[in-house]
Amino acid sequence: MGIISASLFISLDGVYQAPGGREEDREDGFEFGGWQAPFFDDESGEAIGADLDNLDALLLGRKTYDIFASYWPTAGDGPIAVKFNTVPKFVVSRTLSDPSWAGTTVLPDAASAGRLREEFNRVSVIGSGELVRSLLAEELLDRLQLWLYPVAFGQGKRLFDVGTVPSSFRLVEPARSFEKGAVSLIYERAGEVQTMDMPDEPEA
């Protein structure tokens, strides 16, 4: 049985919108597209590349799919472009009927993505925050990797927005930090949120 693993670049205030380019996604007037590049360094680039090299299939939400499909097919022959253009791709959409990116299959909803774990060792979701929340709600997300960057916006699409199913997570690998301040955090779902009172302060 394979896994479905999500990987997102996010800010300190949980925004994942448009890390890669200024014009990537200006929805709702987002002004900070391309915010990831100032924090890029060789070590984090190698780690991101190694992570992408391990995927066997891509699973995307419609917005991220449209962004990727408009860029990667003509992005040259670098390792990421070759990987994305050759692996099977799946997009969750109720309206897309004729995907333009070769090798794409349309799925009607997040629940239908569960079968992909039987076909691939690692299905990777990149970006696609709404899809990530839907996969969590369906209990289909096996791993969540957050690339956390030292920047905050006060606007933009947030990963854990209103409507997120309350969930707890456990860190499954040591956190890894990089030269310009990025931190890699890898979690697995740990069930429902648990609450309790803090213990009383011990007497001196």
C-alpha positions, 0 to 999 in steps of 0.5 A: 500500500502506498501513501498520499503525501502533501508538500506545501511551501507556507509562511509563518501565518499559514499562507501557501499562495503563489510562492513561485512567481509574481504572477502565479496567483493574484486571486483576491488581490494577493500582492506577494507572489514569488515570496519563496525565492529570497529564501532559496539556498543550495541546501534547501533546493537540493532537499526539495529536489530530492523530495520531488524525485521520490514521487510516483504520481502527482495529485493536484487541485484544479487551481494548482493544476492550471498553474502547473499545466501552463508552465511545466510542459514547456519548461525545458529538460531540467530534472523537475520538468522531466519528472512532472511531465513524465509521471502520471498526473491526477486532478480533482475537478468537477468541471474539467473534462479535457485536460491539456497536460499529457498524462492527466486523469480527472477525478471527480472528488477527493474521496476518489483519490484513495484508490491511488494508494493501491497503484503507486508507492507515493502520490504527491500533492503539491500546493492545492490547499483546498484539496489537502483539507478535503483529503484530511476530511476523508482521512486519506492524507498519510503525510504532510510536509511543510516547508515553513518560511520566515515571512508573514503576509496578513493576506492570502490563501491559508492552509488551515482556513475556516472549515478545516477538520480539527486534527492533531499531527505528530512529527515523524522526522527531526525538523531540518533548518536551512541557511536562509531560515526555511524549516522542513517539518514532516508530519503524520496524522495523529487523530482527533484533537486532545485537550486537557488542563495544564498541571498545577505549578509545583510548589517551591 
